Structure formats: C-alpha cells, structure tokens
Amino acid sequence: MTIRAVVWDVDDTIFDYTAADRAGMRGHLAAEGLLDAFPSVEQALDRWRELTDLQWERFAAGGVDWETSRRDSVRAFVDRPLTDPEAEDWFQRYLRHYEGAWALFPDVLPVLDALAGSHRHSVLSNSSLRVQEHKLRVLGVRDRFESVLCAAELGVHKPAAEAFHAACDALELSPREVAYVGDHPEIDGRGAADAGLFSVWIDRAGVRAVTAPGEAPEAGRPTGPRRIASLAELPAILRLDTRFGAPSTFG
C-alpha cells in the first residue's frame, strides 16, 4: 500500500535537542555560578540529562504532571529544597539559555521540501502540546505539519500502539499508509513497527541496532524499523516497496 503521510518525532529527530540542551545548561550553569559545584562541566551535563530522563519516565508512568516532573529535576540537580516558585524560576532561567541554542538538523528542511508535494506531514511526540507547538513555531516549521499530537494531551505515550494510531486517525489514514520517523530504536522504531506503521529509525550516531542479523519477518507483518543515518535517505525509502523484507539503506 502506498505511503501517503509521514509522522515525525521532534526531539533529536528534526530538532537537535541534545546539542541545545547541553549548550543551554552549560550557559545556565555559568550564569548561575554553579560550574564549580561539579567535578567537570561534562559530568554536570550528564547529570542533568540523567535526571530529566528519570523525571520523564515518572511523567510517562502517570506519577506526576509535566510541571512537577521538571521542578523535581531542578531540586535533584541543585541538591537542595526549593519551593515550587523557586524551582520554576530556576527552570525558566535555564529555558532562556536552552531556547537560545535551538536549531533544526541541517537535513530537515531539504527533506521536507523534497516530500512536500508527495506526502502529508504530522507530528507525534512524547512531550506536551504547549512545549512542541512553541518549539516548532520558533524553528519556523509549524506550518509544515497538519497536526501535532503529544502524550501529555493524548493520555498515552509511545511506544504504545494507541499513540501511533491516534496520529493515523488525525490524518484519517490507516497505519499501513503512514510512515513514522523517530530517533529512538525501541520507543520510536520498534513501537511504530509493532503498531503497523512503516517505521523509519534515524540513527545519526550509528551506534545501536534493533533487529538481530538474519531475523526473518513474520508472514504478512512488517519486519521492523528501517535504519537510516540521514534524513536525506528518506525520500528513496518511501519510493521503494520496502515494507516486507527489503534491506535497510544504512551503510
């Protein structure tokens, strides 16, 4: 069946979240006079990413809301008690440095231009609508996407099939007519494939694998994510009949 639409992840897929987060936190720590609180800048940055990942897992599990999760990240990072307003103010000061470092990956606009006449486009993110709508507008690409769906509002997050199916429903297309592009091999890659979408895993670093060598597809079922190193590979993959068993173009 022809792929008619592409649904996109945002962070570390079209938006260089990792680079922006690290640049933003580096600038924030310098402004706050906190660089000496850690053995090295790199350890401070790694600690911040570890805490934000842990708090996201709490949010995804339904234990806390989005604002509470980020305030708790701040409290754990500075290792002292803070009121909600104090933690929020700290986070907002960091946010100004973080947003100043926002950028698309260089392969994003060329591939959106290349697919503009042939495919519809949407977003599915495990973040919140307020966060991702703002981000896409600042980056100048919000008008490229028909819809933006996020876990905070959906009440379900990737890799649950219901999240991917909600994105397909918003486009009024079946999963078999939709490609999903994301950077995480399991949450995005395996999740989308298991939900019946044409799954494309963007693995820019080329360091992880999802499908064991020689793994055979089940009859009538997608083989799993197609792994690519650059979004420049995507138009060719969408033109090919790769849903059942064709090799990845990853070199």
N, C-alpha and C positions, 0 to 999 in steps of 0.2 A: 504494500500500500504506500502511496506517495506521502512523504513527509511534507506537511503544509505549514507547520509552525515550529519555532524554536523557543523554548522556555529557558531562561537563563538564571543561574545563581548570580549573586552580586560580588560578595567579598572574596577576594583572591581568585575570581574568575574574570570579571570585567574591570573591577576596581582593585588596585594594588593595596589591599588592606594591610598586609604585613608590613610593607615598607612605610606606609603612612602612620601606622600605629607606633612603630619603633621610632620614627623620626619625631612624631608628636610627643611621645613620652620622654625622649631624650631632651627635647627643648623644654618640656614642662619641668623635668627634674632640675635642669639648670636654673630655670626661673624661680623655682621653689627653694633652691639651696639644698637639695636632697641628694646630690650626686655622691657626697661623702658618706651617705648612710648605707651604701652597698659596697662590697669589695671591688666591683667594677661596673661600668655602665652596662655591659652586656648581661651581667647577672641581674641587674635591676630590670632590664627589658625582658629577660626571660621570665623573671618572677611575675611581672605584670601580665604577660601573656598566659602564664600558667593559671593565675588567679581568675582572669577573665574567662578562660576556658572552663574552669571549675564552676564559676558562677553561672555561665550559660547552661551547663548541664543541670544545675538546680532549677533554673528557669524552665528549661525544656521538660523537666520531670513534673512541673506544676507546683514546685515547692514555694516559689516566690514570684513576685511580679518583676517586670523588666527593671523598674527604677530601684527596687530593693536589691536586686542582684548586683547592679553596678555600684551602689553605695557600699554594699558589703565587700566588693572587690577593693574599693578605696580603703576601707577600715583595715582589711587584712594587709594591704600593701604598706600603709604607713605604720601599722602595728600599734595603733593606739585608738581609744574610744573616740568616736565622733558622733555628734548629733546628726539627724537626717539632713538639716540645712547645711551643716559644715561639710559633710561628705559630698553633698550635691554641689556645693560651691567649688570644692576641690576638683570634682569631676568636670565641671563646666570650664574651669581654668585649663585643665588638660585638653578638653574638647577643642578649645580655640587653637591650640598648637597642632592637634591632630588634623583638624579640618584644613589648616594651612598647608598640609602636606598631601592632600587628596590628589589623586591622579588616576586616569584610566591606564590600563596596559596599552602599549603602542599598537598592538594588533587588533584592538577592539573596533575602532571606527572603520578601518578598512574592511573588516568582515561584515559589519552591519551595513555598510554601503553596498558590498557585493551581494548581500542577501535581501536587500530592501525590496527589490522587485519580484522576488520569488517566494519569500516566506514571511509569515506574520511573526510577531515577536512579543514575548511576555516575560515577566519576572516571577520567580518563586524563591523566597528567602526565608531562612530560619530566624530572621530578626523581627523588627516591628515595622509597621507601615510608616509611621511617623519618621523613623530613622532612615529608611531606604528611599522613601519619596523625596525627602530633603536631599539626600546624597545624590540621587540621580539627577535632580534639578541643578544642583551645584556643579555637577560634572557635565551638564549640558546634553544629557541623553534621555531625559524622561520621555520626551515626545517620540522616541524610537519604539516604545513599548505600549501595547494596547492596554495592558493591565499589570498591576503589581500586587502580588499576594504574599503575605507574610505570616509566619507561625503565630505571632502574638495575637493576631486578629482571627486567624483560622481556628485556633484552638487545637491544632495538630501540627507536628513538625516533621521534616524529613529525618529519617528515611521512610516514614510511614507512607504506605501507598495512597492513603486518603489525601495527603498533601499534594502529591503529584496529580492525582485525579481531579482535585479542586482546580488546579491550573488548567487542565484539559477542559474541564466543564466551563471555565470562564471564557475559553476560546470556542466553545461548542464544537469540539473535535474529540475523536476517540484517542486513547493513548497511542494507538498504532500510527496515528497521523502526526504525532508530536515528538520532536527531539528535545532532550534535556541536556544542557551543558553546565557542568559544575566541576569544582576543583578537588572535592574530597572523594577518594576512591570508594568508600562504603556509603556514606550519607548521601552523596550525590550519584556516584557512578552505579553502585550496586542497587541503591534504593530505586532509582529511576528505571533500571532494567527490570527489577523484580515487579515494578508497577506496570510493566508492559510498554514503556516508552522506548524510543530509540535513544539509548544513553551514550553520551559522549563525555569522557573524563579528560579534562585538560590538566595534564601533568607537566607543568613547566619545568620542574626540577628534575624529572626523570628518575625518581628515587624509589618509587613503590610500585608494587604490582597487585592486581586484584584477582586475575584469573590465572590459575595454575597452567603451566605449559602443557599443551595437548588436551586440555579439558574439552570434552565434547558437549555440544548443546543438546538439550532435550528436544525431542521431536516437537515442532510447532512452537518453540519457545525461544525468545532472544538469547543470544549467547552471553550477554553481559555488556559492560561498558566498552566502547571503542576508545582507545587511549591515543591522545594526540599531545604533541609538545607545544604547539602553537595554534591559535585560532585561525591562522592562515590556511590550515589543513581542512577546516570545517566545510567550506563550500563543496570541495571534491567529495568528501564523505557523504554529504547529503544528496549528491547526484548519483552516487553508486547504490546498487542494490546490495547493501551490506547487512541487512537485518538478520539474516540467518547464515552465520558462519564465515563471512568474508573476513580476511585478516585485517588487523589494525594497521594504520599507516604510520604508527610510531616507529621511529628508526632506532 
